[in-house]
Amino acid sequence: MSSIFTITQDALETKKKLTMADRGGSMEQCSVVVPGEMIASSKYWMRGHGTFIEEQSGVEQEEDESMMKVDGESSEGLIRSSLAGTVERINKLITVSPL
């Protein structure tokens, strides 16, 4: 008996592993994080469940402000994990699913 529904490989790959390239680097990063670990910048990503935003301060913020003048955008802080789990990125939303 043949099914009228088919599952394609594209449909199975809706959740993409977060890589260093997504953060601005070039190496792939493990998708398992611990509480407090930095995941990405909130300038480019939206935080989801299992994450929080930590405001940048000091030297990091001054460096970002100098870059802001060129881009015209503001930096809001860093997205960090609030629990141990796996990072999932769906479009611009980053979530951490508990282990």
ChimeraX attribute file (.defattr): number of C-alpha atoms within 10 A of each C-alpha:
attribute: neighborCount
match mode: 1-to-1
recipient: residues
	/A:1	3
	/A:2	5
	/A:3	5
	/A:4	5
	/A:5	6
	/A:6	8
	/A:7	7
	/A:8	8
	/A:9	8
	/A:10	7
	/A:11	9
	/A:12	8
	/A:13	9
	/A:14	12
	/A:15	12
	/A:16	12
	/A:17	17
	/A:18	21
	/A:19	17
	/A:20	15
	/A:21	11
	/A:22	16
	/A:23	16
	/A:24	10
	/A:25	10
	/A:26	10
	/A:27	11
	/A:28	13
	/A:29	15
	/A:30	12
	/A:31	16
	/A:32	16
	/A:33	21
	/A:34	15
	/A:35	13
	/A:36	15
	/A:37	16
	/A:38	17
	/A:39	25
	/A:40	22
	/A:41	20
	/A:42	21
	/A:43	13
	/A:44	12
	/A:45	18
	/A:46	18
	/A:47	22
	/A:48	17
	/A:49	14
	/A:50	19
	/A:51	24
	/A:52	20
	/A:53	18
	/A:54	15
	/A:55	12
	/A:56	15
	/A:57	10
	/A:58	7
	/A:59	9
	/A:60	10
	/A:61	16
	/A:62	12
	/A:63	10
	/A:64	17
	/A:65	16
	/A:66	10
	/A:67	14
	/A:68	14
	/A:69	10
	/A:70	8
	/A:71	9
	/A:72	9
	/A:73	12
	/A:74	13
	/A:75	17
	/A:76	16
	/A:77	19
	/A:78	21
	/A:79	25
	/A:80	23
	/A:81	28
	/A:82	19
	/A:83	19
	/A:84	17
	/A:85	18
	/A:86	19
	/A:87	22
	/A:88	19
	/A:89	21
	/A:90	13
	/A:91	11
	/A:92	11
	/A:93	13
	/A:94	23
	/A:95	21
	/A:96	25
	/A:97	18
	/A:98	15
	/A:99	9
